[in-house]
């Protein structure tokens, strides 16, 4: 609490304070004397949130090599794992319905034309395509990363081309608002429930 004005200040160190409910008593003094104010403030500390991801991710399928024949949207299961001891890195892993990872380095995961994607939101570090993920380094910022929008706000639009699926359909996963709120490594696993990767 600030000695002047009584403002309560929170910092990143607050993450190390035990969660729970706190009641703050205050003692104030000036030339006229000292006074205690009991129950001056109540604070509830919740567990730290390490990332944000907007609700409503979805996937469609579409005709091979075309922007036609789109299926209805279906919910897109996404899980995020976080390692606070890892380097500042964000990985997007695209999985088929059986958990097999598509290979971005072989063109099995691509962006969708002028639609938004995470590289547009992270101009500070280059995209690295590995055999199992799209990867970016990132800057640890007090209000989270990224701070810049892409072509569709916070939208991430990707495609698995039909030639890599048993169903011979493009898979078009879409999700919004992923933000890293702490330093460390994040793996964002996007599992497409209707698509099977070709062996």
Secondary structure as GFF3:
##gff-version 3
##sequence-region A 1 199
A	DSSP	three_ten_helix	12	16	.	.	.	ID=ss1
A	DSSP	beta_strand	20	30	.	.	.	ID=ss2
A	DSSP	beta_strand	33	45	.	.	.	ID=ss3
A	DSSP	beta_strand	51	52	.	.	.	ID=ss4
A	DSSP	beta_strand	58	62	.	.	.	ID=ss5
A	DSSP	beta_strand	74	75	.	.	.	ID=ss6
A	DSSP	beta_strand	77	83	.	.	.	ID=ss7
A	DSSP	beta_strand	89	95	.	.	.	ID=ss8
A	DSSP	three_ten_helix	104	106	.	.	.	ID=ss9
A	DSSP	beta_strand	110	111	.	.	.	ID=ss10
A	DSSP	alpha_helix	118	121	.	.	.	ID=ss11
A	DSSP	beta_strand	128	129	.	.	.	ID=ss12
A	DSSP	beta_strand	134	137	.	.	.	ID=ss13
A	DSSP	beta_strand	155	159	.	.	.	ID=ss14
A	DSSP	three_ten_helix	162	164	.	.	.	ID=ss15
A	DSSP	beta_strand	170	176	.	.	.	ID=ss16
A	DSSP	beta_strand	179	180	.	.	.	ID=ss17
A	DSSP	beta_strand	185	191	.	.	.	ID=ss18
###
